Amino acid sequence: MTQSPNQGTRYVDTPAELRALCEILGECDRLAIDTEFIRERSFAPKLELVQVATPEGLIAVIDYAKLAGRAGDPFAEILTNPKILKIFHAADQDLEILLGLTDARIEPVFDTQIAAGLIGFGAKQSYGALVEATQGFRLAKGEAMTDWSIRPLTAAQLSYAMDDVRYLLAVYERLLTDLDQRGRLAWAYQETNVLQDSITATLGLRTDPRTCYQRVKGRGGLDGQQLAALRELAAWRENEAQRRDRPRGSVLKDELLVEIARRRPKHPSQLKNLRGIQPRDLDRSGDELVAAVTKALALPRSEYPNPEAPLPVPDEQTLALTDLLQAVVHSVAARESVAASMLATNGELQRLADAFRRGEPCQDLPVLSGWRGSLVGNDLLAVLEGRSVVAWNPETHSLVVASRAALAPALSESPV
């Protein structure tokens, strides 16, 4: 295990060094973790580095490009150890990458970006901004665009990588205190679990080539037969991208898959006029693309995917009601020091407004359940049902949501 000039840092690039490091990590109750990876040039993201910091001040960089993901990886056991809390910032991509080591859910996990949004630091706060806000100093950005696949790594690169976990435990402790004081610690773990579920669902769609079409952008509006064609085309692209070890989009972009499915060509020559498809693509894959479409066209109608129901086009009253609900969300977000985007999206509020106007049930919307329901959902329902009013308070220069009786004096002076 190579010891850097700073006795609290280590660079690990052999199996023996990794085993020795993991013996230390296995004694910790919490760890700060980050990853560096490259996903622009290959079918699957390639893990380059894992950075980890312990409460005792040890910071290690594990060079997975040299370790080459050997079987029986002891760090995988650390990641799945239920007694060790794994702390990340913006954990989604890190968890996706690390699932390649574990093949199992990584738990327990704490995401400082999620936690920050729950106590007033804003949604999607960057790690650097959060370090500056909680620790009082600014991180260097000199290696932000570095190519992590090139070896040897420079001292500047290693220092930059270590900084990504060097202060993460201190940030966690600050957020933990604030969350605990506000009674919101459970919210942070709930949201992280939702994130984990989303990652699992996304990877599940990618694992089965027959479901890959569900992740193709722009498929809305295709009928059942066209969706069947898209399903075959997306499965072909998935297998081809994996065979070539190339990103999916470099084999064929989503918009081209959708357009081919829409046109359902019966001969490669019918693909020539498609904007964005290159002659070399036709020479290499034209016959296979047509074969995928032909396979779909031969299916009985009963085997077509079901087209997605189009969202209703909102009228002006629904849009106005959506804006009013958005005002309620922002008012509550300001009052409770929570990022408004973590409470509800505009699309979700539009669905709520539309469902309420149609007299349809809407209790399954996230904004009306769990901690969101208690924080803002009840206010939204009270406004929709006319039990509460949204008004501007000229004294506090803020929107308020309150019962009609409570706001009666103010309403006579300054209604919204």
N, C-alpha and C positions, 0 to 999 in steps of 0.2 A: 504494500500500500504506500504509494508515494506521498511523502509528507511535504507540504508546501512550506515556505518560509514562515507563514503564520501557523503556529502549532495547532490552531483550532480548525484547520481546513485540510481536506484530503482529496486526492484525485485517484479514482479507482478504475482500473482497466483490466484486471485479471480475475478469474474465478476465485482464486484464493483470497485476494484482497476483498472481494465482494462478500465472501463468507465471513471474514473477520469483521467487516463493517456491520453486517446484519446481526452478528452477535451483540454488538453495542446497541443497535437500533431496537432489537427485541426487548431490551430492558426499559425502553421509554414508554411513557403513557400517551405521548402525543409527538407528532412529527410535522414539520413544515415541508411540503413537497411541491416541486415544479418540474416541468419537462421542457426539452427543446427537441423539435422534430422537423422533418421536411416532408411536405405532402404535395408539392407542386409537380414532382417529376415521376411519381410512381402510382400504381393502382391503390395501394394502401399506404397510409402515412408511415414514414420510417423514423423510429425512435432513435435519437442521437444521444441525448443526455437525460439523466434524472438527477436533479439537485435535491438534497435533503438536509434539513437542519434539526438538531436536537435541542431540548431545553437547557442542556448543559453547555451549549455554545459550539458544538462540533458542526461543521458544515462540510458536506461531501458532494463531489460530482462523480456520478457513475457514468462511465463512457460506454454506452450500450452499442455504439458502432463497432467497438473492439470486442465486446463480449459476445455479440452476435446472438443474443437471445437463447442461450443454452437451456436445455430441459432441466427441471429441478432448480430453477432460479430461486435462491433464498430470499431475494427481495420480494418476490411474489407472495411469499408467506407473510412477510411484514405487511404488505398491502391488504391482505385478507384477514389479518389478526384482529378479532373483535375487541381486544383489550387496548389497542393502539388507535388513537384518534388521528386521522389523516387530514391535515389542514392544507387547503389549496386557495388560490385566488382565481376566480373565473374558471371553475373546475371542469367545465364541459369537455373541452378538447383533451385536457390532461387525463380525465377518466376514460375517455374513448381510447386514447393511445395505450394507457396502462392495462386496459382489459386484454390487450394482446399478450401481456405477460401472465395474467392471472386466469383468464377464461372464467372468471367468477366475479360477482359483484364486490366492489371495494367498499368496505364499511368498517367502522363509522367514518363519515366524512363531514367536514365543516368547510363551507365556502365563504371566505371573507367578503367577496363581492356581493353575494346575496345578503349577508349580515349587514353590510354597510347600507344597503338600500332600505333596510327595516328600521334604521335609527337616524335617518336624516342626512346621510352623506350623498344621496343621489343614486339613481339606477346606473348600472354598468360602469361604476367608478373604476378607473384604472388602478393598478397596483401602485404605480408611482405617485399618483395623486393621493391615494389613501395613506401611503407612507408619509408623505409631506403633511397631510392633515392631522395625522395621529402622532407622528414622531418628530415633526418639526424640521425635516431637512429633505433636500431634493436628490433623487437618484440620478446618476449619470446615464446618458442614453447613447453612448458612443458605439455600442455593438448591436443596436436594435435591428439592423438589417443584415446581420452577419449570416454567412452560409455555414451552418453547424455541421455539415457533412465533410468539411475539409479538415484534414489532420496534417501536422500537429496543431492543437489548439494553442492560441497565444495566451500569455498571462492576462492580457486585457479581456479576452473572451471568457476565461475562467472566472475572473473577478466579477464580470457582468452577470454571468450565470449564477454565481453564488449570491449576488445581491438579491436575486429573485426569491430567495428563501431566508436571507440573512436577517431581515426585519419582520418576516411574516408571523413569527410566534408573538412578537411584541404587539403587532397589529391585532392579532387574534385576542390577546389578553385584554386590550382596550375595548374591542367590540364585545367581548364576552361580558365584561363588567356592565357596559351600557345596556346590552340585551337583557341581562339578568335584572338590572334595576327597573327596567320597563316591563318585565314579565313577558318578553318576546323571544326567549331562547328557543322555546319549542317551535316557534314559527320558522326560525332559521333552519332547524333540522327538518321540518316538514317540507320546506321549499327545496332543500337539498335532495330529499327523497324523491320529490316530483322530478327534479332534474335527472336523477339516476334512472327513473322510470322512462323518461323521454329518451335518454341515450340508449337504453336497452331496446325500446321499441324501434328506434331508428336503425340500430345495428341489425335488428331482426329483419327489417324490410330489405336491408342490403344483403343479408346472408342468403336469402332465397331469391334466385334470379327471377322467379315468377311474380315476386311482389315489388321488384325494382321500379316498375312503372309508376307506382304510387308516390315516388319521390321525384318524378319528372315534372319540372315546372311548365306551366302553360297547358296542362292537359284538360283543364276545365272547358266544357263545351263540346268535347268529343262524344260521339254516340257510342253505343255498345260495341259495334263492329270495329270502329276506329280505336276504341280502347283495347280491344283484343289484339289489333295490329300493333298498338303501342306496347302492349305487354310483351309480345314476341320480340319486337325491336329492342326494347330495354334489356330483355334477357340476353339477346345476342350481344349488345354492347357490353354488358357486365362480364360475360365470358371472354369477349375479345379484349377488353381492357385488362382483365386479369392475365390472359395469355401473353399480352405484350408488355405487361407491367407498366401500364400507362394510366394517367388519370382518365376518368370516364369522358370528360369533356374534350379531351384531345383526340379521342376516337371518333366521337360524334356529339355535337352539342345538343342540349335538350330541345331547343327550338326546331332543329332539323328532324329529330326523332318525331316530334309532334306533327310537323308538316308532312313527313312521309306517311305517318299513320293516317293523317287527314286525307291525303291523295290516294292512298292504297294502290301504288303502281303495280303493273303486271309485267313490266319489262324495265331493265336498267336504263334504257334510253329515256324513259319518262322522268328520270331523276336529274337529267342534265340541266334543266332550266331552274333548278332549285338554287336560290342565292345562298352562298356559304358552303356548298359542297364542292370539293375540289376534284379535278379529273383523276388525280391519283387515288382519291377515295373511291371513285366509281370503279376504277381498274382493279383495286384491291378488294372491294367489298360490295360492289353493286349487285352481283348475283345473290350474295348472302342476304342483303337487305330485302330484295324482292322475294326470296325464298321465305323469309320470316313473315312477310305480309301475306304471302300465299298460304302459309300454314294457318294463319289466323282466319283468313277468308273461308277456309275449309271447315271451320268449326261450326257445330250447330249453335243456333242462337242462345240456347240454354247455357252455353259455356262462356258467353260474353261477360265481361265485368259489368257491374251495374254503374251507369253514369251517375256522377255526383249531382245531386239536386242543386240547381242554381240558387244563389242567394236572392231573396226578393229585392227588387229595386226600391229603395226607400223613397217615399214621397217627402215633400217639404216639411210636413208636420212631424214625421219620424225623425228627419234630420234635426229639426229644432229641438225635439225631445232628447235626442242623443247629445246635443250640445249642452242642454240643461243638466243631464246626468254627468257629463264630463266635468261641468262646473262643480257639481257635488263632490266628485272624486278628488278634484284638485283642492277643494276647500278642506275636505277631511285629511288629505295628504299633508297639507300645510299645518293643520291643527295637530296632527299626530306624528309629524316628522317621519313620514314614510314616503318613498318614491312613488309618485302617482302611477307610473307604468307598472309597478308591482301590484297595484290594487286591481286595475282593469285596463284592457286595451280599448281603443275606440271601436274596433269591430265587435268586441264583446258587448259593449254598451249599446251599440246599434242593434244587435240581436235582442238584447233585453227590451229596448224601446219598441221594436217591431213586435216581439212576442206579446208584450203587455197590451199594445193597441189591438192586436188580433184576439186577445183573450186566451192565448195559448200558455201552457205551463212553461216556466223558465227557471225552476228551482235548481236545475242541474248545472247552471252556469257557475263557474268558480267564484265569481264575485259575490254570490249569495250564500256561499257555504264556508265552513271552517273559520279561520281567523279573519278572512276578508269579509265574511258575512256579518260578523259581530262588529267589525271596525267601520265598514261603509255600506254593506249590503242592506242593513235595516234602514239606513238613511235613504238609500235609493228607492226602496219600496215605499217608504213613507211619502216621499215626493211624488212618486208615480200614483199613489192612491189619494193624493191631495191632503194627507194628514200633516205634512210639513211643507214649508215654503223656503225658497232660496232668496236671500235678500242681501243687499250691501249695507254694511254697518259703517257709516261715515266717521264714527268716532275711532274705530280700530282700523279703518281702511282695509276691511277684509269681508269676504263672503261669509255668511252664516247660514246654517241649516237648522231650523227650529220649528216647533209646532206653531200653528197659526195663532193660537192664543198668546204664546210667549212673544211673538213678533208683532202683535197687533199695533202697538204704538209706533214702532219703527216703520211698519208697512204704510201707515198713513202719510209718512214723510218721504221715504226713499225706497219705493219698490224697485225690484230688478225686472 
